[in-house]
Structures are given as C-alpha cells and as structure tokens.
Amino acid sequence: MKKILITGATGFVGQNLCRQFASNKEYELYCVVRNTEKAKNVLPKNLRLVDAVKLDLVSSLGIDYVVHLASCLTSRDDTESMRSILDVNIRFSTELLDVLKDCKCLKFINLGSFAEYKSNPGIPEPAYLYTAAKQAFRPILDYYAANGEWSYVHLIPYTIYGGENNQKKLIDYVRESLDAPVPVKMSPGYQVSDFIHINDVIGCIRFLIDNPQKWNGQKGEVYHLGTGRGTSIRELARIFEQATKKKTNIEWGGLPYRKRDIMHAVAPISKLKDLGWQAKIKLENGIVDTLVVGAGISGLGALHTLYRKPIVAKGLEKSDTYGGLCSSFSVNGFRFDRFIHLSFSNIDEVNVLFSEVEGGINRHSPNPSNLYKGRWIKHPSQNNLYVLDDEEKKTIIDDFKKRPDASTVKVKNYEEWLRVQFGDYFAEHFPMVYTRKYWMKEAKDLRTEWVGNRIYQPSIEEVIAGSKSEDTRITYYAKEMRYPKTGGYQHFLSKLAEESNIAYKAEVQHIDTIKREVTTIDGEVYPYRRLISSLPLPEIVKMLDDVPEEVMTAVSKLETTSGYHVSIALKTKNIPPYLWWYIYDEDNIASRVYSPSMKSEGNAPEGCSSLQMEVYCKENEYNEQELLDRTVGKLVNQGIIKQDDILFTHIGFEKYANVIFPEPIYYARKTVRDYLSSVGIDTIGRFGEWDYLWSDQSLVSGLNIKQTC
Ligand SMILES: Cc1cc2nc3c(=O)[nH]c(=O)nc-3n(C[C@H](O)[C@H](O)[C@H](O)COP(=O)(O)OP(=O)(O)OC[C@H]3O[C@@H](n4cnc5c(N)ncnc54)[C@H](O)[C@@H]3O)c2cc1C
C-alpha cells in the first residue's frame, strides 16, 4: 500500500485526481485541505482529510509520496493577490516540507506551470507573479530534499482541459460560440498552446507513482507535461467546427491579447517519453462531451438529439458504415438489407424523419403469405384455412371451439396463451412449430408480454369463414409498409448520419468508468463526460472492470437469437408474388423469406429479382453447404425458384437478432441496466433496453435520451 499525501485536493486537478485515485486499492490517500466541510462535499468519501491548520499531524503518517498541487493561481499582482500567492506558494508549501522533514526516502511530485517559462521552455522566466513564487519555492524544496534524501520532480503541465471543472476556460468559450446568435469576443487568437487532457495529467502522475524505479534518486528534474503538439486558438475553433459540423461565432480581435499572454507554449516531451510515458488523448477526442457507442438507428437517434445541444457529441461505430441492423449492403449490383426491414411506424416523429429520405418512398400494402406442407396459405393462417384438407380444417375448428374461455384462464407462458387463443391442433402445428424456428425455444419457455398486437386473434366466426373462402379481409397489424425507393433501408438514415460526427471502424474494447474513458481496439482513447451505449448489454458488460457477481449472473440470464440471412440473386423475376412469407415446415430451416427486389426495384438490376431467407441458429451450427441445402435447396426442390435462375447466394451472420423473453428477463435486464446507470452508462436501443423493439422504437429510444449533459 502506498501512502500518498495530496495538497490542493479540492482544486481542478486535485478533485479529478482524487476521484480517479480513490478506487485504487494500492493507494492510501491523505488530503490536506483548508475547508474540511467543502472537501467532504466534493471529494470521494474514502479519503482521509487532514485540516491544513493541523498540518503537523502529517509528520506521523509515514507518507511515501507527495503530490503537491496546492497553489494560488492568478495572473494578478495587486497587493492582496501578492499576499495570497506568498501565503500558499511559499509559506504553506514550506510548512509542508517542514512537517515532512523527518520522512526519509520520500518521493515528491511538485506541480509547476508552463507560465514559469514565458519565452522558452528551457529557460525559466515567470510570466506572472504566481509563477515567480513557484520558482522561488524550488530552491526551498532542494534544501529539504537534500536533508531528507528525497527524490523529487517538477512536473510542468501545459494547458489542461477536460474533466470536471467549475471554472470556465478558454476552451469553454470556444465551445459556447458554436452556432451562438451573438459573436463571442476573443483576442486575435494566434497564441499557440499545448492542450493536454486532465486524464493524461493524472495518468502521468499515476505513472510516476507506480514506477518509482524510473525516477528514484532524481533531485529536482523538470518534466514538461504536454502532448508536444501546438494548437492556436483559431485552430482550436476549427477543430470544434469539424467535431460538431457547426460554425463557431467568434469576433477575433474583439479583445486585445492580455498583457503577459504567452504566444507559444508547447511542451518539449522527450524527457517524459524517455521515462516511458506519453500523452494518449488527442485534442479532437478530448473535446468530446458525450460519446454514443454504436451508430445503429438508436445511436443515430441519440446523436440527432445531442446535435441540438451546445455540446460536442461523437459516435463510435465498429463497422465502416452507419445503421447497424438497419444497414444495407451490395453484392454484384444487388442490394440487400440485414433481414427484412420495412417501416410500418405510426410514430409521427419517426415518419417525419423518414419522409425526408432523398428519392422518395415505396408504399406497399402488406400481402404476406405462409408456406405449410408445400401449400400457400393467406396470412394469417388462423383465419385463412381455405386451402387445407377438409379433415385438417375440421380438427382445427373443433379444437378452436373447445379452447378454454380466455377470461377464466390464468396464462403462465406462451404455449398456454397459444392454446387458449387458437385451440390445441392449430397451436401445435403452426405457432408452436414456428416458435421453435423463430425463437429457438419451446413456447412453454417464453413469457407473453412481447406479443402485443403482433399475432392476430380471430373470432370463431372469422375462422369458419376463412375455411370456406379465400375472400377474407387483410388483418395484418400494419396497413402500410414503407421502404426507400433507392439506397436500401439504410437510406432512411442517411441524413441523420450526415449531420453526426461518427468515427467508423472504431470498435470499443474497454470502458474505464472511473476515468470516464473509452478505448477502441486500435488504441485510440476517448474521454467522456457522458456515455450512451446501444451495444448489447452482455457485450458492454464485458468491457468493464470489476463488475459485481450479481450483475454477471443477471447477464448470463439474458438470451437472444442469432441468425443468418441467406440472400439469393436471381436472373429472372420469376419469384412468388409475396413481399414476405413464413415457412412452417421444419425441413426448411428458414423461418421467413422476403424479396428485396419487391421492396424496391432498385435493389436488383433490370430484369432480375432477389430473395432473402432468415435462419435462426447458433453460429456454425450448420456449415455453408448445409445452410444452403436446407434453405435455398428446399425452395428449388419445391419448385418455388429454379436452380438455373440463381446468379449467386450470399450468407451473412448476425450474432444479436431478437431478444428472447424467457422467465427471468425482467429481473435480469433491470439488474444489468441499473448497474450500468450507476456507473454512468445510459443504455438505449433494442439491445441496450433489451426489448423486442422495431426500428422506429429503437430510433425513439435514442431520440429520447435524457437531454441533460
Ligand atoms: C430479423 C429482424 C427483422 C427486423 N425487421 C424489422 C422491420 O421490418 N422493421 C422494423 O422497424 N424493425 C425491424 N427489426 C428491428 C430493428 O432491426 C432494430 O430495432 C434496430 O435495428 C435496432 O437498432 P439499434 O441501434 O438499437 O441496434 P443495432 O442496430 O444493433 O446497433 C448497434 C450498433 O453498435 C455497433 N457496435 C457493436 N459493438 C460495437 C463496439 N464494440 N464498438 C462500437 N460499435 C459497436 C454495431 O455495429 C451497430 O452498428 C428487425 C430486426 C431483426 C433482427
């Protein structure tokens, strides 16, 4: 255990440092504070506070490390400021050394300022009185260190930004100027600074504490702590503009430079590099306030809401395009979606956004069908039994009549619900079979809350009428299916994606909820103030450290189906006339088939057509040939398509398709989501809410993120 004494703990660097250090089990933290009440409010609870007026208590603590952050930081030099500067930067700092003087082998990290080097980082030249006082403290530290055989370094941070900060900094004024109605007055803006993120500053101090062997024995070495990259204020404004796709409104030169402004302050970083440390956070990443992980439809919804806020939001997406499950892909001139994807939304906000799609919308009236024992049955089968043999019709209708009265039965699972709705024979031969194919579960193992209006529940009169005539009304729960004329389903989202700042091929690998930092697979680091995730709950939990066992148990209860889409390109238009159809027969392992070329003619070249089949199974449960034989091969065998017409087939796999509703789902997802929320992660979308959401509901889940930042 390392005993670390921190001064200036309630300041900007101190508060952020204490928050990050407090969870480190290797550190025992002592903070010298002037106002213990204030400190209790702003610092983590598990720190030990030492009142500055009882500083002598420190001498008996056996301190190993000191991080001396306390400082009076002001550009002023009036008499009152002069007194405060001397009081903190000289008197208090020296008293601290005095109480530590009996500590042997102490390691002392003294935080300076780049304003100690007004013109040249190699030559001390204080820009302000407070930095003159900081320099005056150095020989005093030399003196005590020599007597105590201490190692000590002066760490010179450059322009620190990010993290929690009550005081407005220049960077905040630039942010506020984005799309501001009134210009923000600034200096001409040519001063060049080295902006270093607070997490990097803390990371460097942590590095020194964790690697004492690298600097043990050093006496007063100076380390300039920056990124080594200079950025003018004008460039900073451009970086904000690129990150937000908004315009800064700044009156450059509206204010004069300050009297002792430093025009060029960029850290020479080679010494820290030689020690083995380097800043990780790029300015472009560091200025982001809110990160949205996943640029599927829900992530795009969140980014759309955030776009309207005076903040910087960024999406991180592992794939090379937006839309997630709602994205589309092209093969040899044919376009396919990732599963069926048609919009039947009745949510106004969604329909307004979708109506802006360039090129217009195809509107289909739903005409699904069902394939059962090689026969086409109009949808839904339960009230369209016309094509079945008389004997089977009779059995279904008899059982339908015998079914228990729904109002008297307390249904415990989906199987019971199906039997109550449709009678035993129909339940067993239609939906229970389909449940095995679609949900990869027995109906008795599913709850019923997800059903909603998805399954039509006809009266006995409708069932009988449908057994006698094909002429039944359309009872599908949506009246219109919408699809972009061009660009596939993904094209509904083009405008949302264009307005957003999204890093593609940015696969998030690790999330540090203490540092509030996300790391992608290529090593890029993104700090955040707020994190919104649309990733599947089991995936995001894997990215966190120290997840409680109770949460891991809950995660293990969350189940989804995985699925293959088997796409078929055909050189003729000779396919069944249905936009989509369900397959009840179990020898064909696909549960649904649909036609991308019927959704939009633009999805296939002139004179051609396409189909896509949906197969739910575990990854690698079938090899490619088996998968094709038991899907496409079956359609060919049944004469539904011709082998000679097939130009090519394509197989795609989706690990997360539909959320399954077994018994523990409600408790399990609440436990996981509550935990994520407690560590500062908001979860959205189909797999973040862990619900059976259609694309419009997923979009709304993102649009409705809490609008505070
Ligand atoms: C078979 C099927 C058919 C459907 N049909 C319809 C339909 O006809 N109509 C309809 O409205 N809805 C339909 N849906 C529902 C619709 O697809 C979903 O509601 C919606 O796509 C979910 O969007 P999302 O943003 O919540 O999740 P996703 O689309 O899964 O988005 C998550 C995003 O996170 C990204 N990601 C994952 N891991 C990482 C990582 N580590 N780092 C960075 N990024 C990562 C992914 O690449 C993805 O882009 C269907 C769904 C399925 C499965």
The ligand as a Tripos MOL2 file, in Angstrom:
@<TRIPOS>MOLECULE
LIG
   53    58     1     0     0
SMALL
NO_CHARGES

@<TRIPOS>ATOM
      1 C1        -34.7750  -10.3510  -38.1840 C.3       1 LIG1
      2 C2        -35.0890   -8.9380  -37.8900 C.ar      1 LIG1
      3 C3        -36.0070   -8.2830  -38.6700 C.ar      1 LIG1
      4 C4        -36.3680   -6.9860  -38.3830 C.ar      1 LIG1
      5 N1        -37.2720   -6.3600  -39.1680 N.ar      1 LIG1
      6 C5        -37.6710   -5.1120  -38.8770 C.ar      1 LIG1
      7 C6        -38.6080   -4.4490  -39.6950 C.ar      1 LIG1
      8 O1        -39.0670   -4.9660  -40.6900 O.2       1 LIG1
      9 N2        -38.9890   -3.2010  -39.3430 N.ar      1 LIG1
     10 C7        -38.5080   -2.5820  -38.2540 C.ar      1 LIG1
     11 O2        -38.8780   -1.4440  -37.9850 O.2       1 LIG1
     12 N3        -37.5800   -3.1850  -37.4510 N.ar      1 LIG1
     13 C8        -37.1550   -4.4190  -37.7330 C.ar      1 LIG1
     14 N4        -36.2240   -5.0450  -36.9430 N.ar      1 LIG1
     15 C9        -35.7330   -4.3570  -35.7240 C.3       1 LIG1
     16 C10       -34.5830   -3.4090  -35.9760 C.3       1 LIG1
     17 O3        -33.5950   -4.0750  -36.7240 O.3       1 LIG1
     18 C11       -33.9810   -2.9470  -34.6590 C.3       1 LIG1
     19 O4        -34.9690   -2.3910  -33.8370 O.3       1 LIG1
     20 C12       -32.9040   -1.9060  -34.8280 C.3       1 LIG1
     21 O5        -32.0990   -2.1680  -35.9220 O.3       1 LIG1
     22 C13       -32.0580   -1.8580  -33.5830 C.3       1 LIG1
     23 O6        -31.1830   -0.7660  -33.6660 O.3       1 LIG1
     24 P1        -30.1240   -0.4370  -32.5270 P.3       1 LIG1
     25 O7        -29.4580    0.8180  -32.9020 O.co2     1 LIG1
     26 O8        -30.8180   -0.4790  -31.2150 O.co2     1 LIG1
     27 O9        -29.1070   -1.6730  -32.5260 O.3       1 LIG1
     28 P2        -28.0560   -2.1190  -33.6410 P.3       1 LIG1
     29 O10       -28.6180   -1.9560  -34.9780 O.co2     1 LIG1
     30 O11       -27.6020   -3.4690  -33.2310 O.co2     1 LIG1
     31 O12       -26.8820   -1.0630  -33.4770 O.3       1 LIG1
     32 C14       -25.7950   -1.2600  -32.6160 C.3       1 LIG1
     33 C15       -24.5530   -0.7100  -33.2920 C.3       1 LIG1
     34 O13       -23.4490   -0.8870  -32.4150 O.3       1 LIG1
     35 C16       -22.3210   -1.2560  -33.1810 C.3       1 LIG1
     36 N5        -21.3630   -1.9140  -32.2930 N.ar      1 LIG1
     37 C17       -21.4400   -3.1520  -31.7620 C.ar      1 LIG1
     38 N6        -20.3710   -3.3980  -30.9870 N.ar      1 LIG1
     39 C18       -19.6070   -2.2900  -31.0230 C.ar      1 LIG1
     40 C19       -18.3690   -1.9170  -30.4230 C.ar      1 LIG1
     41 N7        -17.7040   -2.7520  -29.6180 N.pl3     1 LIG1
     42 N8        -17.8700   -0.6880  -30.6670 N.ar      1 LIG1
     43 C20       -18.5260    0.1800  -31.4790 C.ar      1 LIG1
     44 N9        -19.6920   -0.1230  -32.0790 N.ar      1 LIG1
     45 C21       -20.2300   -1.3370  -31.8490 C.ar      1 LIG1
     46 C22       -22.8860   -2.1630  -34.2390 C.3       1 LIG1
     47 O14       -22.0070   -2.2750  -35.3500 O.3       1 LIG1
     48 C23       -24.1890   -1.4460  -34.5740 C.3       1 LIG1
     49 O15       -23.9950   -0.5110  -35.6040 O.3       1 LIG1
     50 C24       -35.8050   -6.3280  -37.2590 C.ar      1 LIG1
     51 C25       -34.8420   -6.9880  -36.5060 C.ar      1 LIG1
     52 C26       -34.4860   -8.2760  -36.8150 C.ar      1 LIG1
     53 C27       -33.4420   -8.9710  -36.0070 C.3       1 LIG1
@<TRIPOS>BOND
     1     1     2 1
     2     2     3 ar
     3     2    52 ar
     4     3     4 ar
     5     4     5 ar
     6     4    50 ar
     7     5     6 ar
     8     6     7 ar
     9     6    13 1
    10     7     8 2
    11     7     9 ar
    12     9    10 ar
    13    10    11 2
    14    10    12 ar
    15    12    13 ar
    16    13    14 ar
    17    14    15 1
    18    14    50 ar
    19    15    16 1
    20    16    17 1
    21    16    18 1
    22    18    19 1
    23    18    20 1
    24    20    21 1
    25    20    22 1
    26    22    23 1
    27    23    24 1
    28    24    25 2
    29    24    26 1
    30    24    27 1
    31    27    28 1
    32    28    29 2
    33    28    30 1
    34    28    31 1
    35    31    32 1
    36    32    33 1
    37    33    34 1
    38    33    48 1
    39    34    35 1
    40    35    36 1
    41    35    46 1
    42    36    37 ar
    43    36    45 ar
    44    37    38 ar
    45    38    39 ar
    46    39    40 ar
    47    39    45 ar
    48    40    41 1
    49    40    42 ar
    50    42    43 ar
    51    43    44 ar
    52    44    45 ar
    53    46    47 1
    54    46    48 1
    55    48    49 1
    56    50    51 ar
    57    51    52 ar
    58    52    53 1
@<TRIPOS>SUBSTRUCTURE
     1 LIG1         1 GROUP 0 **** ****
